[in-house]
């Protein structure tokens, strides 16, 4: 699989424009919210999909929609057992660990 720098540059520009747009409309809190959503919700699923034979666009779209559905659901159900802030951290760590486990066992 070959990474094309034009696509990566385009994704980076779009990401910066989204963050700047949220900053212009909502201020620093809006930019922090969007950046936090990208890091906490989007990144674990992107790392999971990165282990499969998908191109970059598919990984971005799949991880966006899966993160909208699964991450809040997992945090909500775990939030009944522990505090919601702790459940966000636990789900994030578990998903990051899952991506590394898939990568480790996929190499075998």
C-alpha positions as CSV (number, residue, x, y, z in Angstrom):
1,X,0.0,0.0,0.0
2,X,1.5,3.3,-1.1
3,X,0.8,6.5,0.8
4,X,0.2,9.5,-1.4
5,X,1.4,12.7,0.1
6,X,-1.2,14.8,-1.8
7,X,-4.1,13.0,0.0
8,X,-2.4,13.3,3.4
9,X,-1.8,17.0,2.7
10,X,-5.5,17.4,1.7
11,X,-6.6,15.7,4.9
12,X,-4.4,17.9,7.0
13,X,-5.7,21.0,5.3
14,X,-9.3,20.0,5.8
15,X,-8.6,19.2,9.5
16,X,-7.0,22.6,10.1
17,X,-9.9,24.3,8.4
18,X,-12.4,22.5,10.5
19,X,-10.5,23.4,13.7
20,X,-10.2,27.1,12.5
21,X,-13.9,27.2,11.6
22,X,-14.9,25.9,15.1
23,X,-12.5,28.4,16.6
24,X,-14.0,31.3,14.7
25,X,-17.6,30.3,15.5
26,X,-17.2,29.0,19.1
27,X,-13.9,30.4,20.3
28,X,-11.2,28.5,22.0
29,X,-13.7,26.1,23.6
30,X,-14.9,25.1,20.2
31,X,-11.4,24.4,18.9
32,X,-10.6,22.4,22.0
33,X,-13.8,20.4,21.6
34,X,-13.2,19.5,18.0
35,X,-9.5,18.6,18.7
36,X,-10.5,16.5,21.7
37,X,-13.2,14.6,19.6
38,X,-10.6,13.9,17.0
39,X,-8.0,12.6,19.4
40,X,-10.2,10.7,21.8
41,X,-13.0,9.4,19.6
42,X,-11.6,9.3,16.1
43,X,-8.0,8.2,16.6
44,X,-8.6,4.7,18.3
45,X,-10.9,3.6,15.5
46,X,-8.5,4.9,12.8
47,X,-5.7,2.9,14.4
48,X,-7.9,-0.2,14.4
49,X,-8.9,0.2,10.8
50,X,-5.2,1.0,9.9
51,X,-4.5,-2.7,10.5
52,X,-6.7,-3.8,7.7
53,X,-6.2,-3.6,3.9
54,X,-8.1,-0.3,3.4
55,X,-7.1,2.9,1.6
56,X,-6.8,6.1,3.6
57,X,-10.1,7.5,2.6
58,X,-12.0,4.4,3.6
59,X,-10.2,4.4,7.0
60,X,-11.1,8.0,7.6
61,X,-14.8,7.5,6.7
62,X,-15.3,4.2,8.5
63,X,-13.6,5.4,11.7
64,X,-15.6,8.6,11.6
65,X,-19.0,6.8,11.5
66,X,-17.9,4.0,13.8
67,X,-16.6,6.4,16.4
68,X,-19.9,8.4,16.4
69,X,-21.8,5.2,17.2
70,X,-19.5,3.0,19.3
71,X,-17.5,5.3,21.5
72,X,-20.4,7.2,23.2
73,X,-22.3,3.9,23.6
74,X,-19.4,2.2,25.3
75,X,-18.8,5.2,27.5
76,X,-22.5,5.4,28.4
77,X,-22.8,1.8,29.4
78,X,-19.5,1.8,31.4
79,X,-20.7,5.0,33.0
80,X,-23.2,3.1,35.0
81,X,-20.4,1.3,36.8
82,X,-17.8,4.0,37.2
83,X,-17.8,7.8,36.7
84,X,-18.2,9.0,33.2
85,X,-14.8,10.8,33.1
86,X,-13.1,7.6,34.2
87,X,-15.2,5.6,31.6
88,X,-14.0,7.9,28.8
89,X,-10.4,7.2,29.8
90,X,-11.0,3.4,30.2
91,X,-12.7,3.1,26.8
92,X,-9.9,5.1,25.1
93,X,-7.2,3.0,26.6
94,X,-9.0,-0.3,25.8
95,X,-9.5,0.8,22.1
96,X,-5.9,1.9,21.7
97,X,-4.8,-1.4,23.3
98,X,-7.1,-3.3,21.0
99,X,-5.5,-1.7,17.9
100,X,-2.1,-2.7,19.1
101,X,-3.3,-6.3,19.8
102,X,-4.8,-6.5,16.3
103,X,-1.5,-5.2,14.8
104,X,0.5,-7.7,16.9
105,X,-1.6,-10.8,16.0
106,X,-2.1,-9.7,12.4
107,X,1.7,-9.9,11.8
108,X,1.6,-13.6,12.7
